Amino acid sequence: MSSFDHKLVLRAIANERRLQILDWLRSPADHFPPQVDGDLVKDGVCGVRIAEKLGISHPTLSEHMKILSQAGLVRGKRIKQWTFYRRDEVQIKRLREQLLKTL
């Protein structure tokens, strides 16, 4: 995301489940067991694991992750047939600074 889009960010963080996902991804090793594929910190958490922990379907999780990705808060990485998600800390810091300037 090259320019700051307030609406996308606010939409992303206006949902309890998305906030919960962001919180879990802040320290994934504290919230998820080790994975067969992908390092929890380096590669991110498998979307299947996040969906299971939230108790939602994979398509519902995909929609949440799409919104978080469009807002620049998370990044997805494909490994085999799975998508792994991690926070984009650089972008989150940038967005936080820009949002505070706006307020």
C-alpha positions in Angstrom: 0.0 0.0 0.0 1.8 3.1 -1.2 -0.5 5.7 0.2 -2.3 5.8 3.6 -6.0 5.0 3.2 -7.7 5.8 6.5 -10.9 4.0 5.5 -9.2 0.7 4.8 -7.3 0.8 8.1 -10.3 1.9 10.2 -12.4 -0.8 8.5 -9.7 -3.4 9.3 -9.4 -2.6 13.0 -13.1 -2.0 13.5 -13.7 -5.8 13.9 -13.0 -7.8 17.1 -11.9 -10.9 15.3 -9.4 -8.9 13.2 -8.0 -7.2 16.3 -7.7 -10.6 17.9 -5.8 -11.9 14.9 -3.4 -8.9 15.0 -2.8 -9.5 18.7 -2.1 -13.2 18.2 0.3 -12.5 15.3 2.2 -10.0 17.5 3.7 -13.0 19.3 2.7 -16.1 17.4 4.8 -18.5 19.4 2.8 -17.6 22.5 -0.5 -18.4 20.8 0.1 -21.2 18.2 1.9 -24.5 18.4 4.9 -25.2 16.1 4.0 -25.9 12.5 5.2 -28.6 10.1 5.7 -26.1 7.3 6.8 -22.5 7.9 8.4 -20.8 10.9 5.8 -19.1 13.1 7.8 -15.9 13.3 9.7 -15.8 10.0 6.9 -17.1 7.7 3.8 -16.5 9.8 0.9 -18.6 11.0 -1.0 -20.9 8.7 -4.4 -19.6 8.0 -5.9 -22.9 8.9 -4.5 -22.6 12.4 -5.9 -19.1 12.8 -9.4 -20.1 11.5 -9.4 -23.1 14.0 -8.4 -20.9 16.9 -11.2 -18.4 16.1 -13.7 -21.1 15.4 -14.5 -19.9 11.9 -14.5 -21.3 8.4 -11.5 -20.9 6.2 -13.5 -18.7 3.7 -14.5 -16.4 6.6 -10.9 -16.2 7.7 -9.8 -15.5 4.1 -12.1 -12.4 4.1 -10.7 -11.1 7.4 -7.1 -11.6 6.1 -7.9 -9.9 2.8 -9.2 -6.8 4.7 -6.1 -6.8 7.0 -3.8 -7.2 4.0 -5.5 -4.4 2.0 -5.0 -2.2 5.0 -1.3 -3.1 5.1 -1.4 -4.7 8.5 -0.5 -8.2 7.5 1.3 -10.1 4.7 0.5 -13.4 3.3 3.1 -15.9 2.1 2.3 -19.1 0.2 4.1 -22.3 1.3 2.9 -25.4 -0.6 -0.9 -25.1 -0.7 -1.2 -23.0 2.4 -1.1 -19.3 3.2 0.9 -18.1 6.2 0.2 -14.7 7.7 2.4 -12.4 9.7 2.1 -8.7 10.8 3.8 -6.1 8.7 5.5 -4.3 11.6 7.1 -1.6 9.4 3.8 -0.8 7.8 2.0 -0.9 11.1 4.4 1.6 12.6 4.0 3.9 9.6 0.3 3.7 9.7 0.2 4.4 13.4 2.3 7.5 12.9 0.2 8.7 10.0 -3.0 8.0 11.9 -1.8 9.9 14.9 -0.9 12.9 12.7 -4.4 12.9 11.3 -6.0 12.9 14.8 
